[in-house]
Amino acid sequence: MSSDADRLFSAAFIHEKIGIPYKYLTMLMTKLAKAELLEVSRGRNGGFKLSRGVNEIFLVDVLNAIGENNCTNCAFTESECDELNPCALHDAYKVPKTALEKMLTTTSLNNIDPSLI
């Protein structure tokens, strides 16, 4: 979709192109549309397209939309982990966690090579 932002892509086309199970794909597309990352056009010639430019949609936006942004949570404990209540690995995890958060908030769809997907 990022390589041809004006074109409508059907769920069937995306399913065939990247091999994601159809039911799972449509659930993801619905979440992305509700988060206003995709525009939906219904009907026989309908489909999905990006709602903004590829430089304006970041990986964190996609993860937030599908409910998979776990980067702010501690990876090593079920309880709350922060500066006041650190887990055993809090200090060691702080640097890679910060780097991951930076990568997700600064990497746009434009930075991803579509041929690698």
OpenMM code with the backbone's topology and positions (N, CA, C; nanometers):
from openmm import Vec3, app, unit

residues = "MET SER SER ASP ALA ASP ARG LEU PHE SER ALA ALA PHE ILE HIS GLU LYS ILE GLY ILE PRO TYR LYS TYR LEU THR MET LEU MET THR LYS LEU ALA LYS ALA GLU LEU LEU GLU VAL SER ARG GLY ARG ASN GLY GLY PHE LYS LEU SER ARG GLY VAL ASN GLU ILE PHE LEU VAL ASP VAL LEU ASN ALA ILE GLY GLU ASN ASN CYS THR ASN CYS ALA PHE THR GLU SER GLU CYS ASP GLU LEU ASN PRO CYS ALA LEU HIS ASP ALA TYR LYS VAL PRO LYS THR ALA LEU GLU LYS MET LEU THR THR THR SER LEU ASN ASN ILE ASP PRO SER LEU ILE".split()
positions = [
    Vec3(0.0822, -0.1194, 0.0000),
    Vec3(0.0000, 0.0000, 0.0000),
    Vec3(0.0868, 0.1261, 0.0000),
    Vec3(0.1993, 0.1191, 0.0683),
    Vec3(0.2846, 0.2381, 0.0755),
    Vec3(0.3504, 0.2703, -0.0579),
    Vec3(0.3622, 0.1715, -0.1456),
    Vec3(0.4262, 0.1971, -0.2747),
    Vec3(0.3319, 0.2617, -0.3759),
    Vec3(0.2011, 0.2562, -0.3507),
    Vec3(0.1024, 0.3163, -0.4409),
    Vec3(-0.0120, 0.3713, -0.3557),
    Vec3(0.0122, 0.4865, -0.2951),
    Vec3(-0.0775, 0.5424, -0.1943),
    Vec3(-0.2160, 0.5787, -0.2458),
    Vec3(-0.2326, 0.6006, -0.3764),
    Vec3(-0.3625, 0.6410, -0.4298),
    Vec3(-0.4489, 0.5229, -0.4718),
    Vec3(-0.3914, 0.4054, -0.4775),
    Vec3(-0.4629, 0.2866, -0.5237),
    Vec3(-0.5404, 0.2214, -0.4096),
    Vec3(-0.6575, 0.1685, -0.4418),
    Vec3(-0.7342, 0.0899, -0.3459),
    Vec3(-0.6885, -0.0557, -0.3539),
    Vec3(-0.6651, -0.1157, -0.2390),
    Vec3(-0.6228, -0.2547, -0.2316),
    Vec3(-0.7317, -0.3365, -0.1635),
    Vec3(-0.7755, -0.4419, -0.2281),
    Vec3(-0.8765, -0.5284, -0.1666),
    Vec3(-0.8089, -0.6176, -0.0633),
    Vec3(-0.8869, -0.6613, 0.0336),
    Vec3(-0.8345, -0.7548, 0.1335),
    Vec3(-0.7897, -0.8840, 0.0668),
    Vec3(-0.8618, -0.9269, -0.0364),
    Vec3(-0.8238, -1.0495, -0.1079),
    Vec3(-0.6867, -1.0335, -0.1736),
    Vec3(-0.6603, -0.9192, -0.2334),
    Vec3(-0.5309, -0.8939, -0.2971),
    Vec3(-0.4190, -0.8971, -0.1934),
    Vec3(-0.4397, -0.8277, -0.0818),
    Vec3(-0.3374, -0.8233, 0.0233),
    Vec3(-0.3143, -0.9636, 0.0782),
    Vec3(-0.4225, -1.0372, 0.1003),
    Vec3(-0.4135, -1.1749, 0.1492),
    Vec3(-0.3272, -1.2602, 0.0563),
    Vec3(-0.3528, -1.2510, -0.0723),
    Vec3(-0.2755, -1.3294, -0.1691),
    Vec3(-0.1305, -1.2828, -0.1767),
    Vec3(-0.1087, -1.1529, -0.1673),
    Vec3(0.0253, -1.0964, -0.1832),
    Vec3(0.1180, -1.1307, -0.0666),
    Vec3(0.0659, -1.1214, 0.0557),
    Vec3(0.1553, -1.1415, 0.1709),
    Vec3(0.1240, -1.2656, 0.2537),
    Vec3(0.0160, -1.3345, 0.2227),
    Vec3(-0.0106, -1.4637, 0.2853),
    Vec3(-0.0608, -1.4612, 0.4282),
    Vec3(-0.1119, -1.3487, 0.4728),
    Vec3(-0.1729, -1.3438, 0.6061),
    Vec3(-0.3096, -1.4098, 0.5971),
    Vec3(-0.3456, -1.4944, 0.6934),
    Vec3(-0.4793, -1.5546, 0.6898),
    Vec3(-0.5870, -1.4473, 0.6719),
    Vec3(-0.6811, -1.4733, 0.5829),
    Vec3(-0.7802, -1.3735, 0.5422),
    Vec3(-0.8593, -1.3168, 0.6600),
    Vec3(-0.9062, -1.4027, 0.7479),
    Vec3(-0.9880, -1.3575, 0.8609),
    Vec3(-0.9066, -1.2665, 0.9538),
    Vec3(-0.7830, -1.3043, 0.9801),
    Vec3(-0.6951, -1.2235, 1.0642),
    Vec3(-0.6647, -1.0899, 0.9956),
    Vec3(-0.6382, -1.0940, 0.8663),
    Vec3(-0.6097, -0.9734, 0.7890),
    Vec3(-0.7263, -0.8754, 0.7950),
    Vec3(-0.8480, -0.9229, 0.7742),
    Vec3(-0.9628, -0.8321, 0.7768),
    Vec3(-0.9836, -0.7723, 0.9152),
    Vec3(-0.9517, -0.8479, 1.0196),
    Vec3(-0.9607, -0.7939, 1.1551),
    Vec3(-0.8577, -0.6820, 1.1733),
    Vec3(-0.7355, -0.7038, 1.1245),
    Vec3(-0.6322, -0.6000, 1.1336),
    Vec3(-0.6705, -0.4760, 1.0537),
    Vec3(-0.7211, -0.4953, 0.9327),
    Vec3(-0.7585, -0.3834, 0.8474),
    Vec3(-0.8713, -0.3018, 0.9112),
    Vec3(-0.9646, -0.3691, 0.9746),
    Vec3(-1.0734, -0.3003, 1.0438),
    Vec3(-1.0179, -0.2138, 1.1566),
    Vec3(-0.9251, -0.2680, 1.2341),
    Vec3(-0.8648, -0.1905, 1.3431),
    Vec3(-0.7871, -0.0703, 1.2893),
    Vec3(-0.7138, -0.0905, 1.1807),
    Vec3(-0.6377, 0.0191, 1.1211),
    Vec3(-0.7308, 0.1270, 1.0656),
    Vec3(-0.8436, 0.0865, 1.0114),
    Vec3(-0.9418, 0.1828, 0.9607),
    Vec3(-1.0065, 0.2596, 1.0761),
    Vec3(-1.0397, 0.1898, 1.1854),
    Vec3(-1.0985, 0.2580, 1.3018),
    Vec3(-1.0018, 0.3583, 1.3630),
    Vec3(-0.8729, 0.3292, 1.3526),
    Vec3(-0.7713, 0.4207, 1.4039),
    Vec3(-0.7384, 0.5307, 1.3028),
    Vec3(-0.8100, 0.5310, 1.1921),
    Vec3(-0.7962, 0.6307, 1.0854),
    Vec3(-0.6588, 0.6294, 1.0186),
    Vec3(-0.5973, 0.5113, 1.0146),
    Vec3(-0.4730, 0.4946, 0.9396),
    Vec3(-0.5027, 0.4500, 0.7967),
    Vec3(-0.6203, 0.3913, 0.7774),
    Vec3(-0.6654, 0.3484, 0.6457),
    Vec3(-0.7988, 0.4117, 0.6142),
    Vec3(-0.8219, 0.4378, 0.4871),
    Vec3(-0.9536, 0.4772, 0.4386),
    Vec3(-1.0155, 0.3540, 0.3754),
    Vec3(-1.1455, 0.3399, 0.3927),
    Vec3(-1.2171, 0.2252, 0.3386),
    Vec3(-1.3165, 0.2737, 0.2355),
    Vec3(-1.3167, 0.2064, 0.1221),
    Vec3(-1.4157, 0.2316, 0.0192),
    Vec3(-1.4912, 0.1006, -0.0024),
    Vec3(-1.6192, 0.1032, 0.0212),
    Vec3(-1.6992, -0.0190, 0.0110),
    Vec3(-1.7523, -0.0364, -0.1312),
    Vec3(-1.7978, -0.1571, -0.1579),
    Vec3(-1.8574, -0.1848, -0.2874),
    Vec3(-1.7699, -0.2731, -0.3737),
    Vec3(-1.8188, -0.2962, -0.4934),
    Vec3(-1.7533, -0.3894, -0.5858),
    Vec3(-1.6080, -0.3529, -0.6148),
    Vec3(-1.5811, -0.2270, -0.6346),
    Vec3(-1.4447, -0.1822, -0.6641),
    Vec3(-1.3790, -0.1158, -0.5439),
    Vec3(-1.4273, -0.1498, -0.4261),
    Vec3(-1.3762, -0.0892, -0.3036),
    Vec3(-1.2447, -0.1487, -0.2584),
    Vec3(-1.2015, -0.1035, -0.1455),
    Vec3(-1.0774, -0.1530, -0.0878),
    Vec3(-1.0254, -0.0585, 0.0180),
    Vec3(-0.8988, -0.0731, 0.0455),
    Vec3(-0.8321, 0.0056, 0.1488),
    Vec3(-0.7183, 0.0852, 0.0869),
    Vec3(-0.6947, 0.2040, 0.1443),
    Vec3(-0.5760, 0.2808, 0.1086),
    Vec3(-0.5331, 0.3592, 0.2314),
    Vec3(-0.4100, 0.4029, 0.2300),
    Vec3(-0.3581, 0.4796, 0.3426),
    Vec3(-0.4322, 0.6122, 0.3553),
    Vec3(-0.4595, 0.6524, 0.4769),
    Vec3(-0.5327, 0.7772, 0.4988),
    Vec3(-0.4408, 0.8985, 0.5037),
    Vec3(-0.3121, 0.8736, 0.5195),
    Vec3(-0.2132, 0.9816, 0.5245),
    Vec3(-0.0922, 0.9392, 0.4424),
    Vec3(-0.0009, 1.0296, 0.4260),
    Vec3(0.1213, 0.9985, 0.3534),
    Vec3(0.2088, 0.8996, 0.4287),
    Vec3(0.2949, 0.8311, 0.3563),
    Vec3(0.3815, 0.7298, 0.4169),
    Vec3(0.4810, 0.7890, 0.5160),
    Vec3(0.5062, 0.9180, 0.5065),
    Vec3(0.5946, 0.9852, 0.6030),
    Vec3(0.5212, 1.0248, 0.7304),
    Vec3(0.3893, 1.0084, 0.7310),
    Vec3(0.3081, 1.0528, 0.8440),
    Vec3(0.2520, 0.9374, 0.9276),
    Vec3(0.2785, 0.8142, 0.8873),
    Vec3(0.2328, 0.6979, 0.9632),
    Vec3(0.3558, 0.6250, 1.0156),
    Vec3(0.3647, 0.6151, 1.1467),
    Vec3(0.4803, 0.5551, 1.2114),
    Vec3(0.4455, 0.4166, 1.2658),
    Vec3(0.5485, 0.3368, 1.2882),
    Vec3(0.5262, 0.2009, 1.3384),
    Vec3(0.4473, 0.2012, 1.4684),
    Vec3(0.4732, 0.2970, 1.5543),
    Vec3(0.4003, 0.3047, 1.6807),
    Vec3(0.2507, 0.3263, 1.6565),
    Vec3(0.2156, 0.4007, 1.5510),
    Vec3(0.0744, 0.4223, 1.5169),
    Vec3(0.0068, 0.2904, 1.4819),
    Vec3(0.0764, 0.2092, 1.4034),
    Vec3(0.0217, 0.0798, 1.3620),
    Vec3(0.0070, -0.0121, 1.4826),
    Vec3(0.1101, -0.0203, 1.5665),
    Vec3(0.1035, -0.1061, 1.6851),
    Vec3(-0.0059, -0.0618, 1.7813),
    Vec3(-0.0199, 0.0686, 1.8005),
    Vec3(-0.1267, 0.1193, 1.8871),
    Vec3(-0.2636, 0.0835, 1.8299),
    Vec3(-0.2785, 0.0965, 1.6996),
    Vec3(-0.4072, 0.0702, 1.6350),
    Vec3(-0.4514, -0.0750, 1.6509),
    Vec3(-0.3571, -0.1677, 1.6441),
    Vec3(-0.3940, -0.3089, 1.6534),
    Vec3(-0.3797, -0.3636, 1.7953),
    Vec3(-0.3459, -0.2760, 1.8897),
    Vec3(-0.3379, -0.3167, 2.0300),
    Vec3(-0.2162, -0.4011, 2.0635),
    Vec3(-0.1076, -0.3781, 1.9924),
    Vec3(0.0123, -0.4586, 2.0146),
    Vec3(0.1337, -0.3771, 2.0578),
    Vec3(0.1139, -0.2563, 2.1045),
    Vec3(0.2273, -0.1756, 2.1506),
    Vec3(0.2523, -0.2060, 2.2976),
    Vec3(0.3366, -0.3033, 2.3218),
    Vec3(0.3713, -0.3427, 2.4584),
    Vec3(0.5039, -0.2837, 2.5030),
    Vec3(0.5549, -0.1899, 2.4284),
    Vec3(0.6880, -0.1366, 2.4553),
    Vec3(0.6952, -0.0544, 2.5825),
    Vec3(0.5842, 0.0001, 2.6265),
    Vec3(0.5877, 0.0798, 2.7485),
    Vec3(0.5772, -0.0072, 2.8722),
    Vec3(0.5408, -0.1335, 2.8547),
    Vec3(0.5315, -0.2259, 2.9672),
    Vec3(0.6667, -0.2901, 2.9937),
    Vec3(0.6858, -0.3319, 3.1151),
    Vec3(0.8073, -0.4036, 3.1501),
    Vec3(0.7985, -0.5440, 3.0910),
    Vec3(0.9065, -0.5898, 3.0351),
    Vec3(0.9089, -0.7221, 2.9723),
    Vec3(0.9381, -0.8330, 3.0724),
    Vec3(0.9675, -0.7977, 3.1954),
    Vec3(1.0156, -0.8979, 3.2892),
    Vec3(0.9285, -0.9187, 3.4121),
    Vec3(0.8223, -0.8431, 3.4248),
    Vec3(0.7361, -0.8591, 3.5412),
    Vec3(0.5915, -0.8283, 3.5043),
    Vec3(0.5004, -0.8885, 3.5730),
    Vec3(0.3580, -0.8631, 3.5513),
    Vec3(0.3123, -0.7375, 3.6254),
    Vec3(0.3836, -0.7013, 3.7305),
    Vec3(0.3439, -0.5853, 3.8097),
    Vec3(0.3970, -0.4565, 3.7473),
    Vec3(0.3595, -0.3467, 3.8049),
    Vec3(0.4035, -0.2155, 3.7581),
    Vec3(0.5538, -0.2008, 3.7805),
    Vec3(0.6227, -0.1550, 3.6782),
    Vec3(0.7671, -0.1354, 3.6869),
    Vec3(0.7976, 0.0069, 3.6414),
    Vec3(0.8558, 0.0863, 3.7302),
    Vec3(0.8969, 0.2217, 3.6967),
    Vec3(1.0122, 0.2619, 3.7877),
    Vec3(1.0501, 0.3877, 3.7832),
    Vec3(1.1634, 0.4342, 3.8636),
    Vec3(1.1397, 0.4170, 4.0138),
    Vec3(1.0152, 0.4329, 4.0565),
    Vec3(0.9844, 0.4199, 4.1993),
    Vec3(0.9660, 0.2755, 4.2435),
    Vec3(0.9315, 0.1884, 4.1502),
    Vec3(0.9062, 0.0477, 4.1805),
    Vec3(0.9746, -0.0394, 4.0738),
    Vec3(1.1084, -0.0408, 4.0693),
    Vec3(1.1790, -0.1115, 3.9629),
    Vec3(1.1782, -0.2632, 3.9810),
    Vec3(1.1755, -0.3337, 3.8665),
    Vec3(1.1911, -0.4792, 3.8715),
    Vec3(1.3412, -0.5102, 3.8790),
    Vec3(1.3764, -0.6358, 3.8900),
    Vec3(1.5165, -0.6756, 3.9053),
    Vec3(1.6020, -0.6365, 3.7850),
    Vec3(1.5434, -0.6283, 3.6661),
    Vec3(1.6188, -0.5956, 3.5448),
    Vec3(1.5905, -0.4551, 3.4920),
    Vec3(1.5280, -0.3723, 3.5728),
    Vec3(1.4853, -0.2395, 3.5298),
    Vec3(1.5999, -0.1577, 3.4693),
    Vec3(1.7101, -0.1467, 3.5401),
    Vec3(1.8204, -0.0641, 3.4914),
    Vec3(1.8836, -0.1215, 3.3653),
    Vec3(1.8965, -0.2528, 3.3558),
    Vec3(1.9558, -0.3159, 3.2383),
    Vec3(1.8653, -0.3038, 3.1162),
    Vec3(1.7340, -0.3024, 3.1378),
    Vec3(1.6378, -0.2976, 3.0266),
    Vec3(1.6099, -0.1544, 2.9801),
    Vec3(1.6466, -0.0567, 3.0601),
    Vec3(1.6138, 0.0832, 3.0290),
    Vec3(1.6710, 0.1284, 2.8943),
    Vec3(1.7952, 0.0967, 2.8648),
    Vec3(1.8590, 0.1419, 2.7403),
    Vec3(1.7954, 0.0767, 2.6173),
    Vec3(1.7826, -0.0579, 2.6114),
    Vec3(1.7190, -0.1147, 2.4921),
    Vec3(1.5711, -0.0758, 2.4778),
    Vec3(1.5022, -0.0593, 2.5886),
    Vec3(1.3617, -0.0181, 2.5832),
    Vec3(1.3499, 0.1220, 2.5244),
    Vec3(1.4354, 0.2125, 2.5657),
    Vec3(1.4354, 0.3479, 2.5133),
    Vec3(1.4686, 0.3480, 2.3642),
    Vec3(1.5652, 0.2652, 2.3237),
    Vec3(1.6021, 0.2557, 2.1822),
    Vec3(1.4861, 0.2010, 2.0992),
    Vec3(1.4159, 0.1018, 2.1509),
    Vec3(1.3003, 0.0452, 2.0803),
    Vec3(1.1893, 0.1484, 2.0665),
    Vec3(1.1596, 0.2188, 2.1739),
    Vec3(1.0572, 0.3230, 2.1687),
    Vec3(1.0933, 0.4310, 2.0671),
    Vec3(1.2212, 0.4703, 2.0617),
    Vec3(1.2655, 0.5717, 1.9656),
    Vec3(1.2489, 0.5204, 1.8231),
    Vec3(1.2877, 0.3953, 1.7984),
    Vec3(1.2760, 0.3374, 1.6643),
    Vec3(1.1299, 0.3340, 1.6199),
    Vec3(1.0400, 0.2937, 1.7081),
    Vec3(0.8985, 0.2835, 1.6725),
    Vec3(0.8342, 0.4199, 1.6478),
    Vec3(0.8808, 0.5219, 1.7180),
    Vec3(0.8204, 0.6550, 1.7025),
    Vec3(0.8846, 0.7364, 1.5910),
    Vec3(0.9991, 0.6931, 1.5383),
    Vec3(1.0656, 0.7685, 1.4323),
    Vec3(1.0681, 0.6953, 1.2983),
    Vec3(1.0297, 0.5692, 1.2953),
    Vec3(1.0292, 0.4930, 1.1702),
    Vec3(0.8907, 0.5005, 1.1080),
    Vec3(0.8846, 0.5644, 0.9921),
    Vec3(0.7572, 0.5755, 0.9210),
    Vec3(0.7470, 0.4635, 0.8183),
    Vec3(0.6300, 0.4506, 0.7592),
    Vec3(0.6112, 0.3508, 0.6544),
    Vec3(0.7047, 0.3754, 0.5369),
    Vec3(0.7425, 0.5002, 0.5185),
    Vec3(0.8350, 0.5354, 0.4115),
    Vec3(0.9728, 0.4723, 0.4306),
    Vec3(1.0086, 0.4428, 0.5559),
    Vec3(1.1400, 0.3865, 0.5868),
    Vec3(1.1466, 0.2351, 0.5714),
    Vec3(1.0356, 0.1723, 0.5388),
    Vec3(1.0303, 0.0262, 0.5292),
    Vec3(1.0338, -0.0142, 0.3830),
    Vec3(1.1246, -0.1017, 0.3495),
    Vec3(1.1377, -0.1517, 0.2127),
    Vec3(1.0249, -0.2513, 0.1856),
    Vec3(0.9291, -0.2177, 0.0966),
    Vec3(0.8160, -0.3058, 0.0710),
    Vec3(0.8569, -0.4433, 0.0178),
    Vec3(0.9728, -0.4532, -0.0441),
    Vec3(1.0148, -0.5827, -0.0978),
    Vec3(1.0534, -0.6804, 0.0125),
    Vec3(1.0726, -0.6301, 0.1329),
    Vec3(1.1097, -0.7163, 0.2451),
    Vec3(0.9887, -0.7746, 0.3170),
    Vec3(0.8717, -0.7279, 0.2823),
    Vec3(0.7498, -0.7749, 0.3495),
    Vec3(0.6979, -0.8966, 0.2766),
] * unit.nanometer
topology = app.Topology()
chain = topology.addChain("A")
for resn in residues:
    res = topology.addResidue(resn, chain)
    for name in ("N", "CA", "C"):
        topology.addAtom(name, app.Element.getBySymbol(name[0]), res)
